[in-house]
Amino acid sequence: MKPAVTPIWRTVSGFWNIYSRVRKGVLGLALVLFFFAIAAFASYLSPFDPTKIDARRTWLPPNSLNWLGTDWFGHDIFSQMVYGTRVSLLVGVFATLISAVVGTLIGLFGGYYGKRFGEFLERVIDFFLVIPYLPLIIVLVAVVEAMEIPIPVLWVVIFVIGITGWSGTARVIRSQVLTVRERQFIDRARTAGAGDLRILTRHILPNVFPLVFANAVLTVAGAVLSEVTLDFLGLGDPTTVSWGMILHLALSNNAVYRDAWWWVISPGVAIILLVMGFTLIGYSIEEISNPRLRERKA
Amino acid sequence: MTALLQVNALKTFYRADGDYVKAVDDVSFHVDVGESLGLAGESGCGKTTVALSLMRLLPPNASILGGEILYDGQDIVKMSDRRLRRTRWKKISIVFQGAMNALNPVKRIVEQIAEPILLHEKIAKDEATRRAERLVELVGIDKSRARDYPHEFSGGMRQRVMIAMALACEPRLVILDEPTTALDVMTKMQIQQLVKDIQKEMSLSTILITHDLSVIAETCEKVAIMYAGKLVEHADVVTMFENPLHPYTSGLLKGFPNIHASRELPVSIPGSPPDLLHPPPGCRFAPRCPLASKECEVDPPGKTVDGNRYVACWKR
């Protein structure tokens, strides 16, 4: 006799059994968990206050006290890197949540309602797909900040990245909904008396959900990069410590010209590793759920 | 006996290129309480369209252009959407063609069986689940499998699940659209037996749609034969198999070997069914009919023979 309810850990361990076979996925997961750990224990890991200015210790290359050197202001770059991880993950996760929700809703409705409404949503998705998103984000951040809504700049950035980054998800979800919608169990459910809302939430959504998840993981990488770009261009909040802000200060203080390589390399490497981590997870999930991409075992 | 379902002069056409495909043209039949009717014919003769018309589940390019479908005296054709939603599944339910695709792959089967119960009756979720579990047992699946997913089931078991689902709201009429097609011989027999048992137990009326006359011979009391959108013959199973009246029916019966007769090879009917966009005038079977003559150029009227047999042919 089977247990009445399959315990959640069995589902998880079942997934892990498959997932752990994809080596690059394990690497990606390790990278992402590594950064999450740093963000969680930032206050224990950083030896200095990241915003503390020390005029006696400027332009120092990596040394025993400042592991990643110091900048022109005498900030400890290691501590700044540690705290910057928080910003990157915060923006990455929350902006992705917004994009995933918006993209899934628009994809669901656009795919389910075939006629005028679906066509209209399809055009909206196309519009957001072709629009160069970086200028759009820059303009939106500038506009929203100028409106002087009393919310932290960081959340403005999250909001703007979130509502501009959904088009890819929406398109993927929409095309999947188009095929699920034609499956016979949808007709069967409608015959049994299910309304549109119930069919969408109980029958179609569970069938496209793995796709939402795989897409979201890939979106995180894009969101992290967008946030770094905004900070680098000086559109972020100058008072928060983030990887993009470190790069921004490095640029405006001629770090490269003055051979302060440590000021540029640390954030650069961290960004690459974090984005790579999310991308590897995303591709691994895609590979697992799409048997055609699954590597043949010899 | 009283008719539970009475179909009168049903016309269901598909729109195609500004013209109409006359998929179901002037079809009338009835199903009594507790009776099992087999609806047979070649592919594309309109069997499934009849079934979909009865439930008003037609695709958007099809519509019922005439006739009435009386269930318990009420016309389904004219029913409001709200009434229709309450009738479907609760009074008439359907086992769709191809059970493999009619189950949601990501939901447990017990949830799927319970869904129509929850949608039609005001009862608590665990009560609906209990009823669904009883239905799972009724169709011969062990209760411990109720919480499995469709992919963990074989084709025959999935078909059983579909039958359980059709019975969920205790309907009085169940339409079975090709329930045993794509199943192996043994599974087919088991499903047929299951349908027969349940029918007897619940005094259910059934309409079984198939192209396989042997299935009808095994499970039905009455049989209706369709050809190119028309009903050509409607009779008792035994009478029809022993003494087919319509030449098309005779042709069909010659099409499969008889174990009691001498070793003759099955004979097929020459030609192919007409294009339903432009059916031939008069009897639609005439171009392939060995008995065709001048009078067959006019549509043959349906007539009742021997009290309760119906046939549409000039020669009878």
Interface residues (C-beta under 8 A of the other chain):
Chain A: M1 K2 A4 V5 T6 R183 Q184 F185 D187 R188 A189 T191 A192 G193 A194 R198 R202 H203 P206 N207
Chain B: M55 L57 R85 R86 R88 W89 S93 I94 F96 G98 N101 A102 L103 N104 P105 V106 K107 E115 P116 L119 H120 S144 R147 M165 A168
